[in-house]
Amino acid sequence: YGTGSGGTVTQLTSKSTSVTLNKPSGKITMHNEALAAGASVLFDINNSLFSESIDHVIITPLYQFINPAGYRIECIGNGGGAAIRIRVTNIHNVSLSESLVFRFCIIKGAIS
């Protein structure tokens, strides 16, 4: 992807708030809402360029400002239509209240 292909977006109200970013790649900054020890949260990235039946998504956490041992972040499929479903799990033994930041990239697929 070249210049202009990416974008950024920040969750506004909670870690479960959906965001919209209609770019093939970008950076998501999550809300700093507390996530209890062992808890998971789901949210969607609404993206009109994502095709749920054939595309792939790469998620890369950016750990500059948070403890990398504290979280697991994964793409768990689609949220329906043009939405990428993300699950974030606190794998630490205490509640964490950090604004996680990660990058995503859509890899266009084909079945024929």
CYANA upper distance limits for C-alpha pairs under 8 A (distance plus 0.5 A):
  1 TYR  CA      5 SER  CA      6.36
  1 TYR  CA      6 GLY  CA      8.44
  1 TYR  CA     24 PRO  CA      8.45
  1 TYR  CA     25 SER  CA      8.45
  5 SER  CA     23 LYS  CA      6.47
  5 SER  CA     24 PRO  CA      6.72
  5 SER  CA     25 SER  CA      6.98
  6 GLY  CA     23 LYS  CA      6.07
  6 GLY  CA     24 PRO  CA      6.91
  6 GLY  CA     25 SER  CA      5.21
  6 GLY  CA     26 GLY  CA      5.16
  6 GLY  CA     27 LYS  CA      8.29
  7 GLY  CA     21 LEU  CA      7.39
  7 GLY  CA     23 LYS  CA      6.75
  7 GLY  CA     25 SER  CA      7.22
  7 GLY  CA     26 GLY  CA      5.08
  7 GLY  CA     27 LYS  CA      6.88
  8 THR  CA     21 LEU  CA      7.74
  8 THR  CA     26 GLY  CA      5.96
  8 THR  CA     27 LYS  CA      5.22
  8 THR  CA     28 ILE  CA      6.38
  8 THR  CA     29 THR  CA      8.32
  9 VAL  CA     19 VAL  CA      7.49
  9 VAL  CA     20 THR  CA      7.89
  9 VAL  CA     21 LEU  CA      7.20
  9 VAL  CA     27 LYS  CA      7.10
  9 VAL  CA     28 ILE  CA      5.73
  9 VAL  CA     29 THR  CA      6.88
 10 THR  CA     19 VAL  CA      7.83
 10 THR  CA     28 ILE  CA      6.33
 10 THR  CA     29 THR  CA      5.12
 10 THR  CA     30 MET  CA      6.38
 10 THR  CA     31 HIS  CA      7.68
 11 GLN  CA     15 LYS  CA      7.47
 11 GLN  CA     17 THR  CA      6.66
 11 GLN  CA     18 SER  CA      7.68
 11 GLN  CA     19 VAL  CA      6.72
 11 GLN  CA     28 ILE  CA      8.26
 11 GLN  CA     29 THR  CA      6.91
 11 GLN  CA     30 MET  CA      5.60
 11 GLN  CA     31 HIS  CA      5.72
 12 LEU  CA     17 THR  CA      7.65
 12 LEU  CA     31 HIS  CA      6.84
 13 THR  CA     17 THR  CA      6.90
 13 THR  CA     31 HIS  CA      7.14
 14 SER  CA     30 MET  CA      8.36
 14 SER  CA     31 HIS  CA      5.85
 14 SER  CA     32 ASN  CA      7.89
 14 SER  CA     33 GLU  CA      6.27
 15 LYS  CA     30 MET  CA      6.56
 15 LYS  CA     31 HIS  CA      5.72
 15 LYS  CA     32 ASN  CA      7.69
 15 LYS  CA     33 GLU  CA      6.58
 15 LYS  CA     41 VAL  CA      7.35
 15 LYS  CA     42 LEU  CA      8.30
 15 LYS  CA     43 PHE  CA      7.69
 16 SER  CA     41 VAL  CA      6.61
 16 SER  CA     42 LEU  CA      6.15
 16 SER  CA     43 PHE  CA      5.26
 17 THR  CA     43 PHE  CA      6.48
 17 THR  CA     44 ASP  CA      8.08
 18 SER  CA     43 PHE  CA      5.81
 18 SER  CA     44 ASP  CA      5.26
 18 SER  CA     45 ILE  CA      6.43
 18 SER  CA     46 ASN  CA      7.65
 19 VAL  CA     43 PHE  CA      8.50
 19 VAL  CA     44 ASP  CA      6.95
 19 VAL  CA     45 ILE  CA      5.56
 19 VAL  CA     46 ASN  CA      6.57
 20 THR  CA     45 ILE  CA      6.07
 20 THR  CA     46 ASN  CA      5.01
 20 THR  CA     47 ASN  CA      6.54
 21 LEU  CA     26 GLY  CA      8.17
 21 LEU  CA     45 ILE  CA      7.35
 21 LEU  CA     46 ASN  CA      6.81
 21 LEU  CA     47 ASN  CA      5.98
 22 ASN  CA     46 ASN  CA      7.82
 22 ASN  CA     47 ASN  CA      5.08
 22 ASN  CA     48 SER  CA      6.03
 22 ASN  CA     49 LEU  CA      6.77
 23 LYS  CA     47 ASN  CA      7.51
 23 LYS  CA     49 LEU  CA      7.33
 24 PRO  CA     49 LEU  CA      7.05
 24 PRO  CA     50 PHE  CA      8.38
 24 PRO  CA    105 CYS  CA      6.43
 24 PRO  CA    106 ILE  CA      5.83
 24 PRO  CA    107 ILE  CA      8.50
 25 SER  CA    103 ARG  CA      7.83
 25 SER  CA    104 PHE  CA      5.97
 25 SER  CA    105 CYS  CA      4.76
 25 SER  CA    106 ILE  CA      6.72
 26 GLY  CA    103 ARG  CA      6.06
 26 GLY  CA    104 PHE  CA      6.06
 26 GLY  CA    105 CYS  CA      7.23
 27 LYS  CA    101 VAL  CA      7.51
 27 LYS  CA    102 PHE  CA      6.20
 27 LYS  CA    103 ARG  CA      4.88
 27 LYS  CA    104 PHE  CA      6.96
 28 ILE  CA    101 VAL  CA      6.15
 28 ILE  CA    102 PHE  CA      5.99
 28 ILE  CA    103 ARG  CA      6.75
 28 ILE  CA    104 PHE  CA      8.36
 29 THR  CA     99 SER  CA      6.81
 29 THR  CA    100 LEU  CA      6.39
 29 THR  CA    101 VAL  CA      4.98
 29 THR  CA    102 PHE  CA      7.27
 30 MET  CA     99 SER  CA      5.52
 30 MET  CA    100 LEU  CA      5.66
 30 MET  CA    101 VAL  CA      6.68
 31 HIS  CA     98 GLU  CA      7.96
 31 HIS  CA     99 SER  CA      5.72
 31 HIS  CA    100 LEU  CA      7.92
 32 ASN  CA     97 SER  CA      5.66
 32 ASN  CA     98 GLU  CA      5.04
 32 ASN  CA     99 SER  CA      4.78
 32 ASN  CA    100 LEU  CA      7.94
 33 GLU  CA     97 SER  CA      5.93
 33 GLU  CA     98 GLU  CA      7.51
 33 GLU  CA     99 SER  CA      8.21
 34 ALA  CA     95 SER  CA      6.87
 34 ALA  CA     96 LEU  CA      5.94
 34 ALA  CA     97 SER  CA      4.63
 34 ALA  CA     98 GLU  CA      7.78
 35 LEU  CA     39 ALA  CA      6.77
 35 LEU  CA     40 SER  CA      7.96
 35 LEU  CA     41 VAL  CA      8.44
 35 LEU  CA     90 ASN  CA      6.95
 35 LEU  CA     95 SER  CA      6.03
 35 LEU  CA     96 LEU  CA      5.87
 35 LEU  CA     97 SER  CA      6.75
 36 ALA  CA     90 ASN  CA      7.32
 36 ALA  CA     94 VAL  CA      7.12
 36 ALA  CA     95 SER  CA      4.64
 36 ALA  CA     96 LEU  CA      6.99
 37 ALA  CA     90 ASN  CA      6.13
 37 ALA  CA     91 ILE  CA      7.04
 37 ALA  CA     92 HIS  CA      6.29
 37 ALA  CA     93 ASN  CA      5.59
 37 ALA  CA     94 VAL  CA      5.23
 37 ALA  CA     95 SER  CA      5.29
 37 ALA  CA     96 LEU  CA      7.84
 38 GLY  CA     89 THR  CA      7.11
 38 GLY  CA     90 ASN  CA      5.67
 38 GLY  CA     91 ILE  CA      5.84
 38 GLY  CA     92 HIS  CA      7.30
 38 GLY  CA     93 ASN  CA      7.53
 39 ALA  CA     89 THR  CA      6.22
 39 ALA  CA     90 ASN  CA      6.13
 39 ALA  CA     91 ILE  CA      8.29
 40 SER  CA     87 ARG  CA      7.11
 40 SER  CA     88 VAL  CA      5.97
 40 SER  CA     89 THR  CA      4.63
 40 SER  CA     90 ASN  CA      6.88
 41 VAL  CA     87 ARG  CA      6.17
 41 VAL  CA     88 VAL  CA      5.91
 41 VAL  CA     89 THR  CA      7.03
 42 LEU  CA     85 ARG  CA      7.38
 42 LEU  CA     86 ILE  CA      6.12
 42 LEU  CA     87 ARG  CA      5.09
 42 LEU  CA     88 VAL  CA      7.09
 43 PHE  CA     85 ARG  CA      6.39
 43 PHE  CA     86 ILE  CA      5.95
 43 PHE  CA     87 ARG  CA      7.25
 44 ASP  CA     78 ASN  CA      8.48
 44 ASP  CA     79 GLY  CA      6.65
 44 ASP  CA     83 ALA  CA      6.26
 44 ASP  CA     84 ILE  CA      5.87
 44 ASP  CA     85 ARG  CA      5.04
 44 ASP  CA     86 ILE  CA      6.51
 45 ILE  CA     83 ALA  CA      5.89
 45 ILE  CA     84 ILE  CA      5.49
 45 ILE  CA     85 ARG  CA      7.01
 45 ILE  CA     86 ILE  CA      8.06
 46 ASN  CA     82 ALA  CA      6.41
 46 ASN  CA     83 ALA  CA      4.79
 46 ASN  CA     84 ILE  CA      6.89
 47 ASN  CA     82 ALA  CA      5.94
 47 ASN  CA     83 ALA  CA      6.28
 47 ASN  CA     84 ILE  CA      7.82
 48 SER  CA     82 ALA  CA      5.87
 48 SER  CA     83 ALA  CA      8.32
 49 LEU  CA     82 ALA  CA      7.65
 50 PHE  CA     55 ASP  CA      6.99
 50 PHE  CA     82 ALA  CA      5.79
 50 PHE  CA     83 ALA  CA      7.55
 50 PHE  CA     84 ILE  CA      8.02
 50 PHE  CA    106 ILE  CA      7.47
 50 PHE  CA    108 LYS  CA      8.45
 51 SER  CA     55 ASP  CA      6.02
 51 SER  CA     81 GLY  CA      7.84
 51 SER  CA     82 ALA  CA      6.49
 52 GLU  CA     77 GLY  CA      8.25
 52 GLU  CA     78 ASN  CA      6.43
 52 GLU  CA     80 GLY  CA      7.84
 52 GLU  CA     81 GLY  CA      6.88
 52 GLU  CA     82 ALA  CA      6.88
 52 GLU  CA     83 ALA  CA      8.06
 52 GLU  CA     84 ILE  CA      8.32
 54 ILE  CA    108 LYS  CA      7.66
 54 ILE  CA    109 GLY  CA      5.42
 54 ILE  CA    110 ALA  CA      6.32
 54 ILE  CA    111 ILE  CA      7.33
 55 ASP  CA    106 ILE  CA      7.28
 55 ASP  CA    107 ILE  CA      6.31
 55 ASP  CA    108 LYS  CA      5.28
 55 ASP  CA    109 GLY  CA      5.09
 55 ASP  CA    110 ALA  CA      8.05
 56 HIS  CA    106 ILE  CA      6.30
 56 HIS  CA    107 ILE  CA      5.52
 56 HIS  CA    108 LYS  CA      7.01
 56 HIS  CA    109 GLY  CA      7.28
 57 VAL  CA     75 CYS  CA      7.59
 57 VAL  CA    104 PHE  CA      7.21
 57 VAL  CA    105 CYS  CA      6.14
 57 VAL  CA    106 ILE  CA      5.14
 57 VAL  CA    107 ILE  CA      6.50
 58 ILE  CA     75 CYS  CA      8.21
 58 ILE  CA    104 PHE  CA      5.96
 58 ILE  CA    105 CYS  CA      5.73
 58 ILE  CA    106 ILE  CA      7.08
 58 ILE  CA    107 ILE  CA      8.16
 59 ILE  CA     73 ILE  CA      8.20
 59 ILE  CA     74 GLU  CA      7.22
 59 ILE  CA     75 CYS  CA      7.39
 59 ILE  CA    102 PHE  CA      7.30
 59 ILE  CA    103 ARG  CA      6.29
 59 ILE  CA    104 PHE  CA      5.11
 59 ILE  CA    105 CYS  CA      7.35
 60 THR  CA    102 PHE  CA      5.95
 60 THR  CA    103 ARG  CA      5.58
 60 THR  CA    104 PHE  CA      6.80
 61 PRO  CA     73 ILE  CA      7.75
 61 PRO  CA    100 LEU  CA      8.23
 61 PRO  CA    101 VAL  CA      6.67
 61 PRO  CA    102 PHE  CA      4.59
 61 PRO  CA    103 ARG  CA      6.81
 62 LEU  CA    100 LEU  CA      8.14
 62 LEU  CA    101 VAL  CA      5.99
 62 LEU  CA    102 PHE  CA      5.62
 62 LEU  CA    103 ARG  CA      7.77
 63 TYR  CA     67 ASN  CA      7.12
 63 TYR  CA     68 PRO  CA      6.24
 63 TYR  CA    100 LEU  CA      8.47
 63 TYR  CA    101 VAL  CA      7.98
 66 ILE  CA     70 GLY  CA      8.48
 66 ILE  CA     98 GLU  CA      7.51
 66 ILE  CA    100 LEU  CA      7.70
 67 ASN  CA     71 TYR  CA      8.27
 69 ALA  CA     91 ILE  CA      7.87
 69 ALA  CA     92 HIS  CA      7.50
 70 GLY  CA     90 ASN  CA      6.29
 70 GLY  CA     91 ILE  CA      5.77
 70 GLY  CA     92 HIS  CA      5.17
 70 GLY  CA     96 LEU  CA      8.46
 71 TYR  CA     88 VAL  CA      7.32
 71 TYR  CA     89 THR  CA      6.01
 71 TYR  CA     90 ASN  CA      5.17
 71 TYR  CA     91 ILE  CA      5.76
 71 TYR  CA     92 HIS  CA      7.48
 72 ARG  CA     88 VAL  CA      6.25
 72 ARG  CA     89 THR  CA      5.64
 72 ARG  CA     90 ASN  CA      7.15
 72 ARG  CA     91 ILE  CA      7.21
 73 ILE  CA     86 ILE  CA      7.70
 73 ILE  CA     87 ARG  CA      6.31
 73 ILE  CA     88 VAL  CA      4.98
 73 ILE  CA     89 THR  CA      6.94
 74 GLU  CA     86 ILE  CA      6.28
 74 GLU  CA     87 ARG  CA      5.92
 74 GLU  CA     88 VAL  CA      7.09
 75 CYS  CA     84 ILE  CA      7.70
 75 CYS  CA     85 ARG  CA      6.41
 75 CYS  CA     86 ILE  CA      5.12
 75 CYS  CA     87 ARG  CA      6.84
 76 ILE  CA     85 ARG  CA      6.27
 76 ILE  CA     86 ILE  CA      6.42
 76 ILE  CA     87 ARG  CA      7.10
 77 GLY  CA     84 ILE  CA      6.82
 77 GLY  CA     85 ARG  CA      6.00
 77 GLY  CA     86 ILE  CA      8.15
 78 ASN  CA     82 ALA  CA      8.04
 78 ASN  CA     83 ALA  CA      6.03
 78 ASN  CA     84 ILE  CA      5.06
 78 ASN  CA     85 ARG  CA      5.35
 79 GLY  CA     83 ALA  CA      5.32
 79 GLY  CA     84 ILE  CA      6.09
 79 GLY  CA     85 ARG  CA      5.44
 80 GLY  CA     84 ILE  CA      8.38
 90 ASN  CA     95 SER  CA      8.16
 90 ASN  CA     96 LEU  CA      7.78
 92 HIS  CA     96 LEU  CA      8.49
